[in-house]
């Protein structure tokens, strides 16, 4: 949505802005390098990955490279776009950090369901028997079949025949039945709402299927309000790159003298 508002130019391409925008959304900050010519005029703004950038104590910036190497930049070479944090003014902080615990809960629920399904749609159980007529050979066979039941669909049903056995001689006591209680759907819905609230994004723009027949309303109106309230304020932060380029042009621009103008 930021790229939709962006006008590419020779000074900053769509690819550069797209990378910087993603950095801003993930880290709350973005870095641009001023690529200048021999006269100090800015030719192009290049993106530097925020995950590798550090602010130096004595001024300037440092980009971490593989094999414990690094590259230093002067203060004037980098344009640092950041979201303000009340606790410090060195690095930007993204707004979604408040919803990070909900995101992690969503991840844990998804991973649990995957393991639950991969384990043969059972979360574990206690196979209990107290029938004295169950021979050691039968116990060994049951133990072998239960041990071999790991994996998708391997444990489906088991036939056990105990001659002269008592009622309830063999019981299967589930430790937990995640699927029957359908806790996954509850966790998913709660964490989904928390995550989109942390992003302050309308569900219609997040690709979420509405649960009612009425839907989420007019998508065009929702888009206009979200763009006005959330996207354009971020565009104004990125406008500091334009302001910096204009400032550099005023500094590097030399007005021709009258004599030079007449000669030309």
C-alpha positions as CSV (number, residue, x, y, z in Angstrom):
1,X,0.0,0.0,0.0
2,X,3.0,2.3,0.5
3,X,4.2,1.5,-3.0
4,X,0.8,2.4,-4.3
5,X,1.4,6.0,-3.1
6,X,5.0,6.0,-4.2
7,X,6.2,7.7,-7.4
8,X,9.4,6.1,-8.6
9,X,12.2,8.2,-10.1
10,X,15.8,7.9,-11.1
11,X,16.8,8.9,-7.6
12,X,14.7,6.1,-5.9
13,X,13.4,3.0,-7.7
14,X,10.3,1.0,-6.8
15,X,12.5,-1.9,-5.7
16,X,14.4,0.3,-3.3
17,X,11.3,1.7,-1.8
18,X,9.7,-1.7,-1.6
19,X,12.6,-3.1,0.4
20,X,12.8,0.0,2.6
21,X,9.1,-0.2,3.3
22,X,9.3,-3.8,4.4
23,X,12.2,-2.9,6.7
24,X,10.1,-0.1,8.2
25,X,7.2,-2.5,8.8
26,X,9.3,-5.2,10.4
27,X,11.9,-3.1,12.3
28,X,10.3,0.3,12.6
29,X,13.1,1.9,10.7
30,X,14.7,2.0,7.2
31,X,18.1,3.1,5.9
32,X,19.0,4.8,2.6
33,X,22.5,5.4,1.4
34,X,23.2,8.6,-0.6
35,X,25.1,7.5,-3.7
36,X,26.9,10.7,-4.8
37,X,29.1,11.8,-7.7
38,X,32.5,13.5,-7.5
39,X,30.8,16.9,-6.9
40,X,28.8,15.6,-3.9
41,X,25.5,15.6,-5.7
42,X,23.2,12.7,-4.9
43,X,22.6,10.5,-7.9
44,X,20.5,7.8,-6.2
45,X,19.2,6.6,-2.9
46,X,20.1,3.0,-2.3
47,X,18.5,0.7,0.3
48,X,20.6,-0.8,3.1
49,X,19.1,-3.7,5.1
50,X,18.0,-2.6,8.5
51,X,18.8,-5.9,10.1
52,X,22.5,-5.3,9.6
53,X,22.7,-1.6,10.4
54,X,23.9,-0.2,13.7
55,X,24.2,3.3,15.0
56,X,27.8,4.1,16.1
57,X,28.3,5.8,19.5
58,X,30.7,8.4,18.1
59,X,28.3,9.2,15.2
60,X,27.7,7.6,11.9
61,X,26.5,4.1,11.0
62,X,28.0,0.7,10.7
63,X,26.7,-2.2,8.5
64,X,27.6,-5.7,9.7
65,X,28.9,-8.0,7.0
66,X,29.6,-11.8,7.0
67,X,32.8,-13.2,8.6
68,X,32.8,-10.5,11.3
69,X,33.5,-7.8,8.8
70,X,31.7,-4.4,8.7
71,X,31.4,-1.2,6.7
72,X,31.3,2.3,8.3
73,X,29.3,5.3,6.9
74,X,29.5,8.9,7.9
75,X,26.4,10.6,9.4
76,X,25.7,12.5,6.1
77,X,25.8,9.4,3.9
78,X,22.8,7.7,5.5
79,X,19.2,8.8,5.7
80,X,17.6,7.1,8.6
81,X,13.8,6.8,8.6
82,X,12.5,5.6,12.0
83,X,9.3,5.3,14.0
84,X,9.8,7.3,17.3
85,X,10.2,5.4,20.5
86,X,9.6,7.1,23.9
87,X,12.4,5.2,25.6
88,X,15.2,5.9,23.1
89,X,15.9,7.9,19.9
90,X,18.6,5.7,18.4
91,X,16.5,2.9,16.7
92,X,13.0,2.7,15.5
93,X,10.5,0.4,17.2
94,X,7.5,-1.2,15.3
95,X,4.0,-0.8,16.5
96,X,3.1,-4.5,16.4
97,X,5.3,-5.5,19.4
98,X,2.2,-5.3,21.6
99,X,0.6,-8.1,19.7
100,X,3.7,-10.3,19.5
101,X,2.5,-12.7,22.3
102,X,-0.7,-13.3,20.5
103,X,1.2,-14.1,17.4
104,X,3.4,-16.6,19.3
105,X,0.3,-18.2,20.8
106,X,-1.1,-18.6,17.3
107,X,2.1,-20.2,16.2
108,X,2.2,-22.6,19.2
109,X,-1.4,-23.7,18.5
110,X,-0.7,-24.3,14.8
111,X,2.4,-26.4,15.6
112,X,0.5,-28.4,18.2
113,X,-2.2,-29.2,15.7
114,X,0.4,-30.3,13.1
115,X,2.0,-32.6,15.6
116,X,-1.4,-33.8,16.7
117,X,-2.3,-34.7,13.1
118,X,1.1,-36.2,12.3
119,X,0.9,-38.4,15.3
120,X,-2.2,-40.1,14.0
121,X,-4.9,-37.7,15.2
122,X,-4.4,-38.6,18.9
123,X,-2.7,-36.5,21.6
124,X,-1.6,-39.5,23.7
125,X,-3.4,-42.0,25.9
126,X,-3.0,-44.5,28.7
127,X,-3.7,-48.1,27.6
128,X,-4.9,-49.6,30.9
129,X,-5.7,-53.3,31.6
130,X,-6.2,-55.3,34.8
131,X,-7.4,-58.6,33.4
132,X,-5.5,-61.5,34.8
133,X,-6.4,-63.6,31.8
134,X,-4.2,-61.4,29.6
135,X,-1.1,-63.5,28.9
136,X,2.4,-62.1,28.7
137,X,2.4,-62.9,24.9
138,X,-0.7,-60.7,24.5
139,X,0.9,-57.9,26.5
140,X,4.0,-58.1,24.3
141,X,1.9,-58.0,21.2
142,X,-0.1,-55.0,22.4
143,X,3.0,-53.2,23.5
144,X,4.6,-53.8,20.1
145,X,1.5,-52.5,18.2
146,X,1.3,-49.4,20.4
147,X,5.0,-48.6,19.9
148,X,4.6,-49.0,16.2
149,X,1.5,-46.7,16.0
150,X,3.5,-43.4,15.6
151,X,2.8,-41.6,12.4
152,X,-0.1,-40.3,10.4
153,X,-3.0,-42.7,10.5
154,X,-1.1,-45.7,11.8
155,X,-3.2,-45.9,14.9
156,X,-6.8,-46.3,13.8
157,X,-8.5,-49.3,15.6
158,X,-7.3,-52.4,17.4
159,X,-9.0,-55.7,18.0
160,X,-8.3,-57.4,21.3
161,X,-9.8,-60.8,22.2
162,X,-9.5,-61.9,25.8
163,X,-11.3,-65.2,26.5
164,X,-13.2,-65.2,29.7
165,X,-12.2,-61.5,30.3
166,X,-14.1,-59.2,32.6
167,X,-16.0,-56.1,31.6
168,X,-13.8,-53.0,31.3
169,X,-10.7,-55.2,31.5
170,X,-9.1,-53.0,28.9
171,X,-9.6,-49.2,28.9
172,X,-8.1,-46.4,26.8
173,X,-7.9,-43.2,28.9
174,X,-7.2,-40.2,26.7
175,X,-4.7,-37.7,28.2
176,X,-6.1,-34.8,26.1
177,X,-8.4,-34.5,23.1
178,X,-7.5,-31.2,21.5
179,X,-9.6,-31.9,18.4
180,X,-12.9,-32.7,20.2
181,X,-12.9,-29.5,22.2
182,X,-11.9,-27.6,19.1
183,X,-9.6,-25.3,21.1
184,X,-7.7,-24.5,18.0
185,X,-10.5,-22.5,16.4
186,X,-10.9,-20.5,19.6
187,X,-7.2,-19.7,19.8
188,X,-7.0,-18.9,16.1
189,X,-9.9,-16.4,16.3
190,X,-8.6,-14.7,19.4
191,X,-5.1,-14.4,18.2
192,X,-6.2,-13.3,14.8
193,X,-8.2,-10.4,16.3
194,X,-5.2,-9.4,18.5
195,X,-2.8,-9.4,15.6
196,X,-4.9,-7.3,13.2
197,X,-5.7,-5.0,16.1
198,X,-1.9,-4.6,16.7
199,X,-1.6,-3.6,13.0
200,X,-4.7,-1.4,13.3
201,X,-5.8,-3.0,10.0
202,X,-9.4,-3.7,9.1
203,X,-10.1,-7.5,8.6
204,X,-11.4,-6.8,5.1
205,X,-7.9,-5.6,4.1
206,X,-6.2,-8.5,5.9
207,X,-7.7,-11.2,3.6
208,X,-9.9,-12.6,6.4
209,X,-13.1,-14.4,5.4
210,X,-16.1,-12.7,7.1
211,X,-18.1,-15.0,9.4
212,X,-21.5,-13.3,8.7
213,X,-23.4,-12.8,5.4
214,X,-23.1,-9.0,5.6
215,X,-19.3,-9.1,5.3
216,X,-17.1,-6.2,6.5
217,X,-18.8,-3.4,4.6
218,X,-17.7,-1.3,1.6
219,X,-14.1,-2.3,0.8
220,X,-13.5,0.9,-1.0
221,X,-14.5,3.1,1.9
222,X,-12.5,0.9,4.3
223,X,-9.4,1.3,2.0
224,X,-9.8,5.1,1.9
225,X,-10.0,5.4,5.6
226,X,-7.1,3.0,6.3
227,X,-5.0,4.8,3.7
228,X,-5.8,8.2,5.2
229,X,-5.2,7.2,8.8
230,X,-2.3,4.7,8.6
231,X,-0.5,4.8,5.2
232,X,-0.2,8.5,4.5
233,X,1.3,9.3,7.9
234,X,4.0,6.7,7.1
235,X,4.4,8.4,3.7
236,X,5.1,11.7,5.5
237,X,7.9,10.0,7.5
238,X,9.4,8.8,4.2
239,X,9.1,12.3,2.8
240,X,12.2,13.2,4.8
241,X,14.2,11.5,2.1
242,X,12.7,14.0,-0.4
243,X,13.5,16.8,2.0
244,X,17.1,15.6,2.3
245,X,17.5,15.5,-1.5
246,X,16.1,19.0,-1.8
247,X,18.4,20.2,0.9
248,X,21.4,18.7,-0.8
249,X,20.5,20.3,-4.1
250,X,20.3,23.7,-2.5
251,X,23.7,23.2,-0.8
252,X,25.4,21.9,-4.0
253,X,23.7,24.1,-6.4
254,X,25.7,27.2,-7.6
255,X,23.8,30.1,-9.0
256,X,25.6,31.4,-12.2
257,X,27.0,34.9,-12.0
258,X,25.8,37.6,-14.3
259,X,29.0,37.6,-16.3
260,X,28.9,33.8,-16.7
261,X,25.2,34.0,-17.7
262,X,26.0,36.7,-20.3
263,X,28.8,34.7,-21.7
264,X,26.6,31.7,-22.1
